[in-house]
Amino acid sequence: MAYKIDEGCIVCGTCFLECPVSAISEGDVTFSIDAKVCVECKGYFDEPNCAKVCPTEICVPEDDS
């Protein structure tokens, strides 16, 4: 299951800089995570790094809301 960026993104870019597989991109209003590319940081970190570094805690698993 991939991660997503919920509403509330403050466009700080922290997650973008930390993604090891470049699954995060900057859109017109907010950042987004490409579910086809996201590997939940498996093989890179012990936990999804975007969720770990996000100051607003809005990087969440896709099935959560």
Secondary structure, DSSP 4 states (H G I P E B T S, - for coil): --EEE-TT-----HHHHH-TT--EEE-SSSEEE-TTT--TTTTT-SS-HHHHH-TT--EEETT--
